[in-house]
Amino acid sequence: MPTGCQPANDLICIVDEEGKTVAERKMASCPEAISEALEPFAVTRAGLETGPLSVWLWNGLKERGVPIVCMDARHANAPLKMMPAKTDRNDAIGLA
């Protein structure tokens, strides 16, 4: 695990142009791990929910060329409330 990474506790969800899930990954919370996981895919935009690590993650992902967008947790939360069950997996899918 790269220096500064936290254990595998973040979930990413990659969707295609139609919103169909292409891949899901559970990974360490660090720019290196996330950018490596996104590398095989033609990502045109990556979303990140605000949180304690969001500034560090945003800067690290931006430096690695990831087209990152940061979403305010309060605004992202409204559509996620419509999910049948509140889980990290459903949050990742909803944000994607």
C-alpha positions in Angstrom: 0.0 0.0 0.0 1.4 3.4 -0.9 2.7 5.7 1.9 -0.1 7.7 3.4 -2.9 5.4 2.3 -5.5 4.2 4.7 -6.8 0.6 4.6 -9.2 -0.5 1.9 -12.3 1.4 3.0 -13.3 3.4 -0.1 -15.6 2.2 -2.8 -15.6 3.4 -6.4 -18.1 2.7 -9.0 -17.4 3.1 -12.7 -20.4 3.6 -15.1 -20.6 3.9 -18.9 -22.4 6.7 -20.8 -25.8 5.1 -20.2 -25.2 4.8 -16.4 -24.6 1.0 -16.5 -22.1 -0.2 -13.9 -18.9 -1.3 -15.6 -16.8 -2.0 -12.5 -16.9 -1.6 -8.7 -13.8 -1.7 -6.5 -13.0 -1.4 -2.8 -9.7 0.2 -2.2 -7.4 2.2 0.0 -8.1 5.9 0.5 -5.3 7.5 -1.4 -4.8 9.2 -4.7 -2.3 6.5 -5.9 -4.6 3.6 -5.4 -7.7 5.4 -6.8 -5.9 6.7 -9.9 -4.4 3.2 -10.6 -7.9 1.7 -10.3 -9.3 4.2 -12.8 -6.4 3.8 -15.3 -7.8 0.9 -17.3 -11.0 2.9 -18.0 -11.6 5.9 -20.3 -12.8 8.1 -17.4 -14.2 11.4 -18.6 -15.2 12.6 -15.1 -14.6 11.3 -11.6 -16.8 12.3 -8.6 -15.6 12.7 -5.1 -17.9 13.4 -2.1 -16.6 16.0 0.4 -15.1 14.6 3.6 -12.1 14.7 5.8 -9.7 13.5 3.1 -11.4 15.3 0.1 -8.9 18.1 -0.3 -5.9 15.8 -0.2 -7.6 13.3 -2.5 -8.7 16.0 -5.0 -5.2 17.5 -5.2 -3.6 14.1 -5.5 -6.0 12.9 -8.2 -5.8 16.2 -10.1 -1.9 15.9 -10.1 -2.3 12.5 -11.6 -4.5 13.7 -14.5 -7.8 12.4 -13.1 -10.7 14.7 -14.3 -12.0 15.0 -10.7 -15.2 16.8 -9.5 -15.9 17.4 -5.8 -19.5 17.2 -4.7 -20.8 18.7 -1.5 -21.9 15.9 0.8 -25.2 17.8 1.6 -26.1 18.1 -2.0 -25.0 14.6 -2.9 -27.0 13.2 0.0 -30.5 14.2 -1.3 -30.6 11.8 -4.3 -28.9 9.1 -2.2 -31.7 9.2 0.3 -34.0 7.7 -2.4 -31.9 4.5 -2.4 -33.6 1.5 -0.8 -30.7 1.0 1.7 -27.9 3.4 2.8 -24.7 1.5 2.2 -21.2 2.6 1.0 -21.9 0.5 -2.2 -25.2 2.2 -2.9 -23.6 5.6 -2.2 -20.8 4.9 -4.8 -23.4 3.8 -7.4 -25.6 6.8 -6.7 -22.7 9.3 -7.0 -21.5 7.7 -10.2 
